[in-house]
Amino acid sequence: MVYYTIMPAKLLYRQKFLYPDGAIREMVLWQLPRPTKDRPHGLKYRLYYGLADGTCVVRYDNETGKGDHRHEGDREELYVFTDVETLVADFLADIARVRRGGA
C-alpha cells in the first residue's frame, strides 16, 4: 500500500483594505508544494475587489479546473499569468479604472 503525504499550501501574502465608501480589496497568495496543470507557476491566488453590498466587481483567481482567469462584472476571461508583480499591477489598474467609472 502506498501512502501520500499531502503538503498544505503556504500562505505568502494576505491583505484586506477597506475603502472609505465601504468597497473591499482583498489579496491572498499561497505557494503550492508543487506546480499543477492548472497552476504551472506553483501559486494559488485570489484577488478580489467588491462593493460594500457584496457585489464582486473585479476578481482574479486560478481555481482548479479553470487556471488563471479574471472576472469583471458578469464577464470571465482567461488571464495570462506572467509574475506576481504584473498580476497585482493589472488588478490594481482594473480597480482604479472601475473606481473612476471606466468600462
PAZAPA-4460 file (N, C-alpha, C; in steps of 0.05 Angstrom, whole numbers, plus 32768, in hexadecimal, padded with zeros to 4 digits):
% residues 103
    n_x    n_y    n_z   ca_x   ca_y   ca_z    c_x    c_y    c_z   seq   type   mol
   8011   7FE9   8000   8000   8000   8000   8012   8019   8000     1      M     A
   800B   802D   7FF0   801B   8045   7FEE   800B   805C   7FFB     2      V     A
   8019   806A   800C   800D   8081   801A   801A   809B   800F     3      Y     A
   8009   80AE   800A   8013   80C8   8001   800F   80DD   8017     4      Y     A
   8023   80ED   801B   8020   8103   802E   8017   811C   801F     5      T     A
   8001   8127   8028   7FF7   813F   801C   8003   8157   802A     6      I     A
   8012   8166   801C   801F   817E   8027   800C   8196   8023     7      M     A
   8007   81A5   8037   7FF5   81BC   8034   8003   81D3   8025     8      P     A
   7FF3   81E3   8019   7FFE   81FB   800C   8007   820E   8023     9      A     A
   801B   821E   801C   8027   8231   8030   801C   824D   8029    10      K     A
   8010   8259   803D   8006   8275   8039   801E   8287   8036    11      L     A
   801F   8295   801F   8035   82A8   801A   802D   82C5   8021    12      L     A
   8013   82CB   801B   800B   82E7   801E   7FED   82E8   8022    13      Y     A
   7FE5   82F9   8034   7FC8   82FF   8037   7FC5   831C   8040    14      R     A
   7FB4   832A   8031   7FAF   8346   8037   7F92   834C   8031    15      Q     A
   7F85   835A   8044   7F6A   8363   8040   7F69   8381   8045    16      K     A
   7F5D   838F   8032   7F5C   83AC   8033   7F3F   83B5   8030    17      F     A
   7F36   83C6   8041   7F1B   83D1   8040   7F1C   83EE   8037    18      L     A
   7F0F   83F4   8020   7F0E   840F   8015   7EFA   841F   8025    19      Y     A
   7EFC   843A   8025   7EE9   844B   8034   7ECC   8447   802D    20      P     A
   7EC7   843F   8014   7EAB   843A   800B   7EA1   841E   8012    21      D     A
   7EB1   840F   8020   7EA9   83F4   8029   7EB2   83DD   8016    22      G     A
   7EBD   83E4   7FFF   7EC7   83D0   7FEC   7EDE   83C1   7FF9    23      A     A
   7EE3   83A9   7FF0   7EF7   8398   7FFC   7F0A   838E   7FE7    24      I     A
   7F24   838F   7FED   7F39   8383   7FDD   7F47   836E   7FEE    25      R     A
   7F48   8355   7FE4   7F56   8340   7FF3   7F68   8331   7FE0    26      E     A
   7F80   832D   7FE8   7F94   831E   7FD8   7F9F   8308   7FE9    27      M     A
   7F9E   82EF   7FDF   7FA8   82D8   7FED   7FB8   82C7   7FDA    28      V     A
   7FD0   82BF   7FE2   7FE2   82B0   7FD1   7FEF   8299   7FE1    29      L     A
   7FEE   8281   7FD5   7FFA   8269   7FE2   800F   825D   7FD0    30      W     A
   8024   8252   7FDC   8037   8242   7FCD   802F   8225   7FD0    31      Q     A
   802B   8217   7FB9   8024   81FB   7FBA   803D   81EA   7FBE    32      L     A
   8039   81D2   7FC9   8050   81C0   7FCC   805E   81B9   7FB2    33      P     A
   804E   81B9   7F9C   8059   81B3   7F82   8046   81BF   7F6D    34      R     A
   8051   81C5   7F55   803F   81CF   7F3F   802B   81BA   7F38    35      P     A
   8015   81C3   7F2C   8000   81B1   7F22   7FF9   81B9   7F06    36      T     A
   7FE9   81A9   7EF9   7FE0   81AF   7EDD   7FD2   81CA   7EDC    37      K     A
   7FC1   81D0   7EEF   7FB3   81E9   7EF0   7FC3   8200   7EFB    38      D     A
   7FD8   81FA   7F09   7FE9   820E   7F16   8007   8208   7F11    39      R     A
   8010   8209   7EF8   802C   8201   7EF2   8041   8213   7F00    40      P     A
   8039   822B   7F08   804B   823D   7F17   804D   8236   7F34    41      H     A
   803D   8223   7F3E   803E   821A   7F59   8031   822C   7F6D    42      G     A
   8020   823E   7F64   8012   8252   7F75   7FF4   824E   7F73    43      L     A
   7FE7   8253   7F89   7FCA   8255   7F8A   7FC4   8271   7F94    44      K     A
   7FB1   827E   7F87   7FAB   829A   7F90   7F8E   82A1   7F8C    45      Y     A
   7F86   82B5   7F9C   7F6B   82C1   7F9A   7F6E   82DE   7F9F    46      R     A
   7F69   82EF   7F8B   7F69   830C   7F8D   7F4D   8315   7F89    47      L     A
   7F42   8323   7F9C   7F25   8329   7F9C   7F21   8347   7FA1    48      Y     A
   7F10   8353   7F91   7F06   836F   7F96   7EE8   836E   7F94    49      Y     A
   7EDA   8377   7FA9   7EBD   8377   7FA8   7EB2   838F   7FB7    50      G     A
   7E99   8393   7FB2   7E8B   83AA   7FBE   7E82   83A3   7FDB    51      L     A
   7E7A   83B7   7FE9   7E72   83B4   8005   7E5A   83A0   8008    52      A     A
   7E4A   839F   7FF3   7E32   838D   7FF4   7E39   8370   7FED    53      D     A
   7E53   836A   7FE8   7E5C   834F   7FE2   7E5E   8348   7FC4    54      G     A
   7E57   835B   7FB3   7E59   8357   7F96   7E76   8355   7F8E    55      T     A
   7E7D   8340   7F81   7E98   833C   7F76   7E9B   834D   7F5D    56      C     A
   7EAF   835F   7F5C   7EB3   8370   7F45   7ECA   8365   7F34    57      V     A
   7EE1   835E   7F41   7EF8   8353   7F34   7F04   833D   7F45    58      V     A
   7F0A   8326   7F38   7F17   8311   7F47   7F2A   8302   7F34    59      R     A
   7F42   82FD   7F3E   7F56   82EC   7F30   7F59   82D4   7F41    60      Y     A
   7F59   82BC   7F35   7F5D   82A4   7F44   7F66   828E   7F32    61      D     A
   7F6D   8277   7F3D   7F75   8260   7F2D   7F6B   8246   7F3A    62      N     A
   7F51   8244   7F3C   7F45   822C   7F48   7F4B   8213   7F37    63      E     A
   7F4B   81FD   7F45   7F50   81E3   7F37   7F3B   81DF   7F21    64      T     A
   7F45   81D7   7F0A   7F34   81D2   7EF3   7F32   81E9   7EE0    65      G     A
   7F39   8201   7EE9   7F37   8219   7ED8   7F52   8226   7ED3    66      K     A
   7F65   8223   7EE5   7F7E   8230   7EE1   7F7C   824E   7EE6    67      G     A
   7F8F   825D   7EDC   7F90   827A   7EE0   7F7A   8288   7ED0    68      D     A
   7F6A   8298   7EDE   7F55   82A7   7ED0   7F4D   82BF   7EE1    69      H     A
   7F3D   82D1   7ED4   7F34   82E8   7EE2   7F16   82EC   7EDD    70      R     A
   7F09   82F8   7EF0   7EEC   82FF   7EEE   7EEA   831D   7EF0    71      H     A
   7ED8   8328   7EE0   7ED0   8344   7EE3   7EB3   8345   7EDE    72      E     A
   7EA4   834B   7EF3   7E87   834A   7EF1   7E7F   832E   7EEA    73      G     A
   7E6F   832A   7ED6   7E66   8310   7ECD   7E79   8302   7EBA    74      D     A
   7E8D   8310   7EB1   7EA0   8305   7E9D   7EB6   82F5   7EAB    75      R     A
   7EBE   82DF   7E9F   7ED4   82CF   7EA8   7EE6   82CA   7E90    76      E     A
   7F00   82CE   7E93   7F13   82CA   7E7D   7F2D   82BF   7E86    77      E     A
   7F3C   82B2   7E74   7F56   82A8   7E7A   7F68   82BE   7E83    78      L     A
   7F7A   82B9   7E96   7F8F   82CC   7E9D   7FA9   82BE   7E99    79      Y     A
   7FBC   82CB   7E8B   7FD6   82C0   7E86   7FE8   82C9   7E9D    80      V     A
   7FEF   82B6   7EAF   8000   82BC   7EC6   801D   82BE   7EBD    81      F     A
   802A   82D4   7EC4   8046   82D8   7EBE   8056   82D5   7ED8    82      T     A
   804F   82E6   7EEC   805C   82E5   7F06   804A   82F3   7F1A    83      D     A
   8050   82F1   7F33   803F   82FC   7F48   803D   831B   7F46    84      V     A
   8053   8327   7F40   8053   8345   7F3E   8040   834E   7F28    85      E     A
   8040   8341   7F11   802E   8348   7EFB   8011   8342   7F02    86      T     A
   800D   832C   7F0F   7FF2   8325   7F18   7FE6   833A   7F2A    87      L     A
   7FF5   8343   7F3E   7FEC   8357   7F51   7FE9   8372   7F42    88      V     A
   7FFB   8379   7F31   7FF9   8392   7F22   7FE0   8393   7F11    89      A     A
   7FDB   837D   7F03   7FC3   837B   7EF2   7FAA   837E   7F03    90      D     A
   7FA9   8370   7F19   7F92   8371   7F2B   7F8D   838D   7F36    91      F     A
   7FA2   839A   7F3F   7F9F   83B5   7F4A   7F97   83C9   7F34    92      L     A
   7FA1   83C5   7F1B   7F99   83D6   7F05   7F7C   83D3   7EFF    93      A     A
   7F72   83BA   7F00   7F55   83B5   7EFB   7F45   83C3   7F11    94      D     A
   7F4D   83C1   7F29   7F3E   83CF   7F3F   7F3E   83ED   7F3A    95      I     A
   7F55   83F8   7F34   7F56   8415   7F30   7F43   841D   7F19    96      A     A
   7F43   840D   7F04   7F32   8413   7EED   7F14   8412   7EF4    97      R     A
   7F0C   83FD   7F02   7EEF   83FA   7F08   7EE7   840F   7F1E    98      V     A
   7EF9   8416   7F2F   7EF2   842B   7F43   7EEF   8447   7F36    99      R     A
   7EFE   844B   7F20   7EFB   8464   7F11   7EE2   8464   7F00   100      R     A
   7ED5   844C   7EFE   7EBD   844A   7EED   7EC2   8440   7ED1   101      G     A
   7EDA   8436   7ECC   7EE1   842C   7EB2   7ED5   8410   7EAE   102      G     A
   7ED1   840A   7E95   7EC5   83F0   7E8E   7EDA   83DB   7E8A   103      A     A
***
